[in-house]
């Protein structure tokens, strides 16, 4: 079992070394920036939706309060 584990470690190390040489730092950075901008846009949409939901719920609370006050 020990030899197979060592072989797998060597294989993984070689694969990681190949990937490391293939990576272009500027491309990785550029892709990270694109991903961050995409996430920011999605977050802004989510926040806008949450704000809209909050306003809708506030308006519903006001309506319910008025109904409760008007009830005998």
N, C-alpha and C positions, 0 to 999 in steps of 0.2 A: 504494500500500500504506500509506503514511503517514497518509492521510486516514481510512482504515478503522480503523486502529489508534487514532487520536485519537477517532473516533466511539465505538468500543468503550470507551475509557477514560471518556468522558463518560457513556455509558450505565451503566457499572458504578458510577461515582461517584454518579449519581442514584439508582440502586437501593439502594446502601449508605446513602445519606442517608435514603431512605424507611424502610428497615429500622431505622435508628438512631432515627428519630422514633417508630416504632411500638413500640419496646421500652420496657417499663415496668421500671425497675431493680428495684423490689421483687419483681415477678413473676419476673424473671430470677434474682434472688438466692434466692427461694423454690424455684424449680425446681432450682437448683444444690444447695440443701440436701437436697431430696428425692432427687436423684441420688446425693449423697454418702451418705445414709443407706441407700439401696438397695445401693450398692457395699459399704458396711460390713457389711451383713447377709450379702451374698454372700461377702465375704472371711472372715467368721467361720465360715460353713459350710465353706469351703475349708480353713481352718485345722483345724477339728474333724475333717474327713476325713483330713487329713494326719496328725494326732495318732493317729487310729484306725489308719491304715496303719502308722505307726511302731510302735505297740504290737503289732500283728499280726506284723510282721516281727521284732520282738524276741523274741516268743514262738516264732516259727519258728526263729530262730537258737538259742535255748535247746534246743528239741527236737532240732535237728540236732547240737548239741554233745553232748547226752546219748547220741544214737545213735552218734556217732563214738567216744565214750569206751567205750561198751558193746561195740563191735565188737572182735574179737580182732586 
